[in-house]
Amino acid sequence: MAPGRKWAVQVAFHRKCGLLRFSSRAGRWLYDAKRARRLRHRRASGPVVVGVRGAASGVGAMPELEEAPVAGGAGKPDLFFEEEDLQYEEEILRNPFSVKCWIRYIEFKQNAPRQVLNLIYERALKELPGSYKLWYNYLKQRRKQVKNRCVTDPGYEEVNNCHERALVFMHKMPRIWLDYCQFLMDQCRITRTRRTFDRALRALPITQHHRIWPLYLKFVRLYPLPETAVRVYRRYLKLSPENAEEYIEYLRSIDRLDEAALRLAVIVNDERFVSKEGKSNYQLWHELCDLISQNPDKVKSLNVGAIIRGGLTRFTDQLGKLWCSLADYYIRSGHFEKARDVYEEAIQTVMTVRDFTQVFDSYAQFEESMIAAKMETTSELGQEEEDDVDLELRLARFEQLIARRPLLLNSVLLRQNPHNVHEWHKRVKLYEGKPREIINTYTEAVQTVDPFKATGKTHTLWVSFARFYEDNGQIEDARTIFEKATKVNFKQVDDLAGVWCEYGEMELRHENYDQALRILRVSPGAATWVQGRHQAAPPSAAGESWGGRRDKHLEVKAQTRGFHSQLGEEQRGLVVRIGREQEPGLGGSTPALGGQGPRGLSGGCALLLIE
């Protein structure tokens, strides 16, 4: 070895052994003769090895070099510098506080034995204890060294102590905390891991807590410790309330449904809450309804009825599902009569066919399940007279429900549009054979339908109502209906003319010719009366001109002509005069039914006189 290189090795060795120290006062290196004598005295018993003495003074203490005797040997130490190491050692001597110098040395010794590599790391960290890069690489190397060992190996505890030493200086570095916590999780040290997570949250600023919480939550979900997990989640939601859905899912997985329902109710009532899973407020509400309705024995802290009924007023387009949820709650609670009341209320209030179908199908399924349960109970315990009566009652209730379906569906359509004339006629047909219900239906129909909003011909309701009385021999009642119909403010003159014609035809069918003449004598004023009632509205409101309305007298005139043709030979003395006496100002009269007066309008209403 060259003299210069040999001298450098000796200087490095003496420095590491503590024989050389730098004196700032003298400005040079001094040789410690006393320590050299002690070393020579120890060498009398054998050669020495330079190693690392663990930090016995507590966490954070840096390692110190020590000498230990080695039995048997040629007199040279086990730790020595190879020739390739000298350039790195010299560079470190010149720049002991340069991280790059230490990193280059470590990279060069990457394939060296772990004791040698660890010693270099320790030397570097003794000079640079605040270097994140050195600590990170060192801890990573130490974890790698014990990776394939059993978790009970003492080497794990040494690595844990190394992490604790690192955290003395790196307590503001979340990466060090995360690696340490993950390392403890791999060792299955639950309590120590939880306390380390808590220490990390206390040490780090709140702006970095979002890096710790995901691993912390993963840790508490790994083990069947629900109470610990719940407490951790509650702390987490104080920082991130927008992640309440994750907590709710965990509560449902551990069967803590009461608290899950409470949390879900809170986010449903929070208008500012935005679901991270993309759920709408209605979907969250529907989840809440399903949760509380399907688990009535586990959810005790909420008023289920009030919550679901609140949803009925809030989500009017999804009434069917909410009504079914409320009924399901009472069914699962064993309150079957309350469930029936809910179903009955639902089918009497829903406004759409879709909601009605959902509620009715659920209602029918409920009744079927009740019958099946009763039959099964009877077959197992034996049949008694009371059981037969109960079973017959349930069967009758189910049959009545099925028979009521068309009428209930008709009620839904009429709630949607109470001015639908066609649906009112269908409702009357559904009550066939029930005179009282038919009369009530006609009465409700003529009182409800507005001629200006009606879908269909309004006058047909009055005519059908009168004909019902006529078919049952109540002519006076039929006349009363017709008299009321002639006073209705119809939208079209056609409707009023149709009423008068049907009135006259009814009298003809019963051979009341005098009454028919009186009716047709009064009818010419109908168009003028309609015109007066529509003075407040423009002609376009009725869809035609005023002259067009007057032309509607043709229907009445045609009825009069038909009536004249039906008279017998002995009644041919009737003379029909067509005039305009009841419509002054429209011009002269025409001698015949089909004559035309001024302005091209048809003749006036028929005035029938008996000679």
C-alpha positions in Angstrom: 0.0 0.0 0.0 1.3 3.5 -0.8 2.5 5.5 2.2 -0.1 8.2 1.6 -2.9 5.8 1.3 -1.7 3.9 4.4 -1.6 7.1 6.4 -5.1 8.0 5.4 -6.4 4.6 6.6 -4.6 5.0 9.9 -6.0 8.4 10.4 -9.6 7.2 9.7 -9.2 4.3 12.0 -7.7 6.4 14.8 -10.6 8.9 14.4 -13.2 6.2 14.7 -11.5 4.8 17.7 -11.6 8.2 19.4 -7.8 8.7 19.3 -8.0 11.8 17.2 -10.1 14.8 18.0 -10.2 18.2 16.4 -9.3 21.2 18.5 -10.9 24.4 17.4 -8.6 26.4 19.7 -5.4 24.9 18.3 -6.9 24.6 14.8 -5.6 21.1 14.3 -6.2 17.4 15.1 -4.8 16.2 18.5 -3.8 12.7 19.4 -5.4 11.3 22.7 -2.4 9.5 24.3 -4.4 8.4 27.4 -7.0 6.6 25.3 -4.3 5.0 23.3 -2.7 3.6 26.4 -6.0 2.2 27.6 -6.5 0.5 24.2 -3.0 -1.0 24.3 -3.7 -2.3 27.8 -6.9 -4.0 26.5 -5.1 -5.5 23.5 -3.0 -7.5 25.9 -5.9 -9.9 26.2 -6.5 -10.2 22.5 -7.4 -8.2 19.3 -10.4 -5.7 19.3 -13.3 -5.2 17.0 -14.9 -1.9 16.3 -18.7 -2.1 16.4 -21.9 -0.2 17.2 -23.1 0.1 20.7 -26.9 0.4 21.0 -28.4 3.5 22.4 -28.9 2.7 26.0 -29.7 6.2 27.1 -33.2 6.1 25.6 -35.0 6.9 22.4 -33.2 9.2 20.1 -29.7 8.5 21.4 -27.1 8.0 18.6 -24.9 4.9 18.5 -21.3 5.1 19.8 -18.3 3.2 18.7 -16.9 0.7 21.0 -14.1 -1.9 21.1 -14.6 -5.5 22.1 -12.0 -8.2 22.4 -12.1 -11.0 19.8 -10.8 -14.5 20.9 -8.1 -15.8 18.7 -6.9 -13.8 15.7 -3.8 -12.6 14.0 -4.0 -9.2 15.7 -6.0 -7.2 13.1 -9.5 -6.0 13.7 -12.5 -7.6 12.1 -13.8 -4.2 10.9 -11.5 -2.8 8.3 -11.7 -0.6 5.2 -11.1 -2.1 1.9 -9.1 -0.3 -0.7 -12.2 0.6 -2.7 -13.7 2.2 0.4 -10.9 4.7 1.0 -12.0 7.2 -1.6 -15.4 7.4 0.0 -13.9 7.6 3.5 -11.7 10.4 2.5 -14.6 12.2 0.9 -16.6 11.8 4.1 -13.6 13.1 6.2 -13.6 16.2 4.1 -17.4 16.6 4.0 -19.0 14.8 7.0 -22.2 16.8 6.7 -22.8 16.2 3.0 -25.8 13.9 2.4 -24.6 13.1 -1.1 -21.3 11.8 0.1 -23.0 9.4 2.5 -25.6 8.3 -0.1 -22.8 7.5 -2.6 -21.0 5.5 0.0 -24.2 3.6 0.9 -25.0 2.9 -2.7 -21.5 1.5 -3.2 -21.9 -0.8 -0.2 -25.4 -1.9 -1.1 -24.3 -5.5 -1.5 -22.2 -5.6 1.7 -23.3 -7.6 4.8 -26.2 -6.0 6.6 -24.1 -5.2 9.7 -21.7 -3.2 7.5 -24.5 -1.4 5.8 -26.3 -0.6 9.0 -23.1 0.7 10.5 -22.6 3.1 7.6 -26.2 4.3 8.1 -25.6 4.8 11.8 -22.4 6.8 11.2 -24.3 9.0 8.6 -27.2 9.6 10.9 -24.9 10.5 13.8 -23.5 13.3 11.7 -26.9 14.2 10.0 -29.7 13.2 12.4 -32.2 15.6 10.6 -31.8 14.0 7.2 -35.2 12.7 6.0 -33.6 10.9 3.0 -31.1 9.0 5.2 -33.7 8.0 7.8 -36.2 6.9 5.1 -33.7 4.7 3.3 -32.3 3.3 6.5 -35.8 2.3 7.9 -36.7 0.8 4.6 -33.5 -1.2 4.6 -34.1 -2.4 8.2 -37.7 -3.5 7.4 -36.5 -5.4 4.4 -33.9 -7.3 6.5 -36.7 -8.7 8.8 -39.3 -9.2 6.1 -39.3 -13.0 5.9 -38.8 -13.6 9.7 -41.4 -14.6 12.2 -43.1 -11.7 13.9 -41.9 -13.0 17.3 -38.3 -12.6 16.2 -36.3 -10.1 18.3 -35.2 -8.4 15.1 -38.7 -6.9 14.8 -38.3 -5.1 18.1 -34.9 -3.7 17.1 -36.5 -2.3 13.9 -39.4 -0.8 16.0 -36.8 0.9 18.2 -35.1 2.2 15.1 -38.4 3.7 14.0 -38.9 5.3 17.4 -35.4 6.9 17.2 -36.3 8.2 13.8 -39.5 9.8 15.0 -37.6 11.9 17.5 -36.4 13.9 14.5 -39.0 13.0 11.8 -42.2 13.4 13.8 -43.5 15.9 11.2 -43.0 13.5 8.3 -46.3 11.6 7.6 -44.4 9.0 5.4 -42.4 7.8 8.4 -45.5 7.5 10.5 -47.3 5.6 7.8 -44.5 3.1 7.2 -44.2 2.6 11.0 -47.9 2.0 11.4 -48.0 -0.4 8.5 -45.0 -2.3 9.9 -46.8 -2.6 13.3 -50.0 -3.8 11.5 -48.0 -6.5 9.9 -46.8 -7.6 13.3 -50.5 -7.7 14.5 -49.8 -5.5 17.5 -53.3 -4.0 17.8 -52.9 -1.8 20.9 -49.5 -0.5 20.0 -50.6 0.2 16.4 -53.7 2.1 17.6 -51.6 4.2 20.0 -49.1 4.9 17.2 -51.8 6.2 14.9 -53.1 8.4 17.7 -49.5 9.8 18.3 -49.2 10.4 14.6 -52.5 12.4 14.5 -51.3 14.5 17.5 -47.8 15.1 16.0 -48.8 16.0 12.5 -50.6 19.2 11.5 -54.3 18.9 10.6 -53.6 19.6 7.0 -51.8 16.2 6.8 -54.3 14.1 8.7 -56.0 13.1 5.5 -52.9 10.9 4.8 -53.2 9.1 8.0 -56.9 8.4 8.2 -57.3 6.0 5.3 -54.8 3.6 6.8 -56.2 4.1 10.3 -59.7 3.2 9.1 -58.4 0.2 7.2 -56.7 -1.0 10.4 -59.8 -0.7 12.6 -61.8 -2.6 10.0 -59.3 -5.5 10.0 -60.2 -6.8 13.4 -63.6 -7.6 15.1 -63.4 -4.6 17.5 -66.6 -2.7 16.7 -66.5 -0.4 19.7 -63.0 0.8 18.8 -63.9 1.2 15.2 -67.0 3.2 16.0 -65.1 5.6 18.2 -62.4 6.0 15.6 -65.0 6.7 12.9 -66.7 9.3 15.1 -63.4 11.2 15.4 -62.9 10.9 11.6 -66.3 12.3 10.8 -65.5 15.5 12.8 -62.8 16.2 10.2 -64.6 14.8 7.1 -68.4 14.8 7.6 -68.8 14.2 3.9 -67.7 10.6 4.3 -70.7 9.7 6.5 -71.9 7.1 3.9 -68.7 5.0 4.6 -69.5 5.0 8.3 -73.1 4.1 7.7 -72.0 1.1 5.5 -69.7 0.0 8.3 -72.4 0.3 10.9 -74.7 -1.8 8.8 -72.0 -4.5 8.4 -71.6 -4.8 12.2 -75.4 -4.7 12.7 -75.5 -1.4 14.5 -78.6 -0.3 12.7 -79.9 2.1 15.2 -76.9 4.4 14.9 -76.8 3.9 11.1 -80.4 5.1 10.9 -79.6 8.1 13.0 -76.6 9.0 10.8 -78.6 8.5 7.7 -81.4 10.7 9.0 -78.9 13.5 9.7 -77.5 13.5 6.1 -81.0 13.3 4.6 -82.0 16.4 6.5 -78.8 18.2 5.5 -79.5 20.1 2.3 -75.8 20.9 1.9 -74.8 17.2 1.9 -73.4 15.9 -1.4 -73.1 12.1 -1.7 -69.7 10.9 -2.8 -71.4 7.9 -4.4 -73.6 10.1 -6.6 -76.8 9.3 -4.8 -79.7 11.8 -4.8 -81.5 12.9 -1.7 -84.5 10.7 -2.7 -82.2 7.6 -2.9 -80.8 8.4 0.5 -84.3 8.8 1.9 -85.4 5.6 0.3 -82.5 3.8 1.9 -83.5 5.2 5.2 -87.1 4.1 4.8 -85.9 0.6 3.8 -83.6 0.4 6.8 -86.1 1.5 9.4 -89.0 -0.4 7.9 -87.2 -3.7 7.6 -85.6 -3.6 11.1 -88.3 -2.4 13.5 -86.9 -4.4 16.4 -83.4 -2.8 16.0 -84.2 0.8 15.2 -85.5 2.4 18.4 -84.3 6.0 18.3 -86.5 7.2 15.4 -90.2 7.8 14.9 -90.6 5.7 11.8 -94.2 6.8 11.0 -93.3 10.5 11.1 -90.2 10.0 9.0 -92.0 8.1 6.2 -95.0 10.4 6.2 -92.7 13.3 6.0 -91.3 11.7 2.8 -94.8 11.4 1.4 -95.2 15.1 1.5 -91.7 15.7 0.2 -91.4 13.2 -2.7 -94.9 13.2 -4.3 -93.7 11.4 -7.4 -92.6 8.3 -5.4 -95.6 7.8 -3.1 -96.0 4.1 -3.9 -92.6 2.9 -2.5 -93.0 5.1 0.6 -96.5 3.8 1.4 -95.2 0.2 0.9 -92.3 0.9 3.3 -94.6 2.2 6.0 -96.9 -0.8 5.7 -93.9 -3.1 5.7 -92.8 -1.5 9.0 -96.1 -2.3 10.7 -96.1 -5.8 9.2 -92.7 -6.6 10.6 -93.7 -5.1 13.9 -96.7 -7.5 14.1 -99.3 -4.7 13.8 -101.3 -6.2 10.9 -104.4 -4.1 11.3 -102.3 -0.9 11.2 -100.7 -2.3 8.0 -104.2 -2.7 6.5 -105.1 0.8 7.5 -102.0 2.1 5.8 -102.7 0.2 2.6 -106.3 1.4 2.5 -105.2 5.0 3.0 -102.6 4.6 0.3 -105.0 3.3 -2.4 -107.4 6.0 -1.5 -104.9 8.8 -1.9 -102.3 7.9 -4.6 -102.6 10.0 -7.8 -100.9 7.8 -10.4 -101.6 4.4 -11.8 -97.9 3.4 -11.2 -98.2 4.1 -7.5 -101.6 2.4 -7.3 -100.2 -0.7 -8.9 -97.3 -0.9 -6.5 -99.5 -0.4 -3.4 -102.2 -2.8 -4.6 -99.8 -5.6 -5.5 -98.1 -5.2 -2.1 -101.5 -5.2 -0.4 -102.7 -8.4 -2.2 -99.4 -10.1 -1.5 -99.8 -9.3 2.2 -103.3 -10.8 2.3 -102.1 -13.9 0.5 -99.3 -14.3 3.0 -101.7 -13.9 5.9 -104.0 -16.7 4.4 -101.0 -19.0 3.8 -99.7 -18.4 7.4 -103.1 -19.2 8.8 -103.5 -22.4 6.8 -100.0 -23.5 7.8 -100.7 -22.9 11.5 -104.0 -24.7 11.2 -102.4 -27.8 9.6 -99.7 -27.9 12.3 -101.8 -27.3 15.4 -105.1 -28.9 14.3 -108.3 -27.3 13.0 -110.8 -25.7 15.3 -114.1 -23.8 14.7 -112.6 -20.4 15.5 -109.8 -21.1 13.0 -112.3 -21.9 10.3 -114.1 -18.6 10.9 -110.9 -16.7 10.9 -109.8 -18.3 7.7 -113.1 -17.7 6.0 -112.9 -14.0 7.0 -109.4 -13.7 5.5 -110.5 -15.3 2.3 -113.5 -13.0 2.0 -111.3 -10.0 2.7 -109.0 -11.0 -0.1 -111.8 -11.7 -2.6 -113.3 -8.3 -1.8 -110.0 -6.6 -2.4 -109.6 -8.2 -5.8 -113.2 -7.3 -6.7 -112.6 -3.7 -5.8 -109.6 -3.2 -8.0 -111.4 -1.8 -11.1 -113.3 0.7 -8.9 -110.2 1.7 -7.1 -108.3 2.2 -10.3 -111.1 4.3 -11.7 -110.9 6.5 -8.5 -107.2 7.0 -9.2 -107.9 8.2 -12.7 -110.7 10.5 -11.5 -108.3 12.0 -8.9 -105.9 12.7 -11.7 -108.6 14.4 -13.8 -112.0 14.9 -12.1 -113.4 16.4 -15.3 -113.0 13.2 -17.4 -116.6 12.5 -18.5 -115.6 9.1 -19.9 -114.2 7.8 -16.6 -117.4 8.9 -14.8 -119.5 6.8 -17.2 -117.1 3.9 -16.6 -117.6 4.4 -12.8 -121.4 4.2 -13.3 -121.0 0.9 -15.2 -118.9 -0.5 -12.3 -121.8 0.1 -9.9 -124.3 -1.8 -12.1 -127.0 -3.3 -10.0 -126.5 -0.8 -7.1 -129.0 2.1 -7.6 -128.0 4.0 -4.6 -124.3 4.1 -5.6 -125.2 5.0 -9.2 -127.3 8.0 -8.1 -124.5 9.1 -5.8 -122.0 8.8 -8.6 -124.1 10.8 -11.1 -124.8 13.4 -8.5 -121.0 13.7 -7.7 -120.2 13.8 -11.4 -122.6 16.6 -12.4 -121.4 18.6 -9.4 -117.7 18.1 -10.1 -117.3 18.3 -13.8 -116.7 21.8 -15.1 -118.0 22.1 -18.7 -115.2 24.4 -19.7 -112.5 21.9 -18.4 -114.3 18.7 -19.3 -112.8 16.0 -21.4 -115.8 14.7 -23.4 -119.4 15.9 -23.7 -120.7 17.1 -20.4 -124.3 17.0 -21.3 -124.2 13.2 -21.6 -123.8 12.9 -17.9 -127.1 14.8 -17.4 -128.9 12.8 -20.1 -127.6 9.5 -18.7 -128.7 10.5 -15.2 -132.2 11.4 -16.4 -132.4 8.2 -18.4 -131.5 6.1 -15.4 -134.5 7.6 -13.5 -136.6 7.0 -16.6 -135.6 3.4 -16.9 -136.6 2.9 -13.3 -140.1 4.5 -13.8 -139.3 7.7 -12.0 -140.4 10.2 -14.7 -140.7 13.1 -12.4 -137.2 12.7 -11.2 -136.0 12.5 -14.8 -137.8 15.8 -15.6 -136.2 17.4 -12.6 -132.7 16.3 -13.9 -133.5 17.7 -17.4 -134.8 21.0 -15.9 -131.5 21.4 -14.0 -129.5 20.4 -17.1 -131.1 23.2 -19.1 -129.7 25.8 -16.7 -126.1 24.6 -16.9 -123.6 26.9 -18.5 -122.3 24.5 -21.2 -119.3 25.3 -23.3 -120.9 24.4 -26.6 -124.5 25.2 -27.8 -124.5 21.6 -29.0 -124.6 20.4 -25.5 -127.6 22.5 -24.5 -129.4 21.6 -27.8 -128.8 17.9 -27.1 -130.3 18.3 -23.6 -133.5 19.8 -25.0 -133.8 17.1 -27.7 -133.3 14.3 -25.2 -135.9 16.0 -23.0 -138.4 16.1 -25.8 -137.7 12.5 -26.9 -138.3 11.3 -23.3 -141.8 12.9 -23.4 -142.4 11.4 -26.8 -141.5 7.9 -25.6 -144.1 8.3 -22.8 -146.7 9.9 -25.3 -146.8 13.1 -23.3 -147.3 15.3 -26.4 -148.5 18.3 -24.6 -145.4 18.3 -22.4 -143.3 17.7 -25.6 -144.9 20.8 -27.2 -144.2 22.8 -24.1 -140.6 21.8 -24.1 -140.0 22.5 -27.7 -141.9 25.8 -27.4 -139.5 26.9 -24.6 -136.3 25.5 -26.4 -136.0 28.3 -29.0 -134.7 30.6 -26.3 -131.9 28.3 -25.4 -129.4 29.7 -27.9 -130.2 33.2 -27.0 -129.8 32.3 -23.3 -126.5 30.6 -24.0 -125.4 33.7 -25.9 -126.3 35.9 -22.9 -124.4 33.6 -20.5 -121.3 33.8 -22.7 -121.3 37.6 -23.0 -118.3 37.9 -20.7 -116.2 35.6 -22.9 -115.0 36.3 -26.4 -116.4 34.2 -29.2 -113.1 32.3 -29.5 -113.5 31.0 -26.0 -116.3 28.7 -27.2 -114.5 27.9 -30.5 -117.1 29.5 -32.8 -118.9 32.8 -33.7 -122.1 34.1 -32.3 -123.9 33.4 -35.6 -122.7 29.8 -35.5 -124.3 29.5 -32.1 -127.6 30.6 -33.4 -127.3 28.1 -36.2 -127.5 25.4 -33.6 -131.2 25.9 -33.6 -131.3 23.4 -36.5 -131.0 20.5 -34.1 -134.1 21.7 -32.3 -136.0 22.4 -35.5 -135.1 18.9 -36.8 -136.4 17.5 -33.6 -139.7 19.4 -34.0 -140.0 18.2 -37.6 -139.4 14.6 -36.5 -142.0 15.1 -33.8 -144.5 16.3 -36.4 -143.9 13.3 -38.6 -144.8 11.0 -35.7 -148.3 12.4 -35.2 -151.2 10.3 -36.2 -153.8 11.0 -39.0 -156.2 12.5 -36.5 -153.5 15.0 -35.3 -152.6 16.3 -38.7 -154.3 19.6 -37.9 -151.2 20.8 -36.1 -149.7 23.7 -37.9 -146.1 24.5 -37.7 -145.1 28.1 -38.0 -141.5 29.1 -38.2 -140.8 32.6 -36.9 -138.4 34.7 -35.1 -140.8 36.1 -32.4 -138.4 35.0 -29.7 -135.3 36.5 -31.4 -136.2 40.1 -32.3 -133.8 42.0 -34.5 -132.7 39.1 -36.6 -134.9 39.9 -39.6 -138.1 38.5 -41.1 -139.4 34.9 -40.8 -139.3 32.1 -43.3 -142.3 30.0 -44.2 -140.5 26.7 -44.1 -138.1 24.9 -41.8 -135.3 25.0 -44.2 -135.8 28.7 -45.2 -133.0 31.2 -45.0 -133.4 34.6 -43.3 -131.3 37.6 -43.7 -127.5 37.3 -43.3 -127.8 33.7 -44.6 -128.8 32.4 -41.2 -131.3 29.6 -40.7 -134.8 30.4 -39.5 -135.8 30.9 -35.9 -136.8 28.3 -33.4 -140.0 26.3 -34.0 -143.1 27.7 -32.4 -145.8 25.0 -32.5 -149.4 26.0 -32.1 -152.5 23.8 -32.0 -155.4 24.8 -34.2 
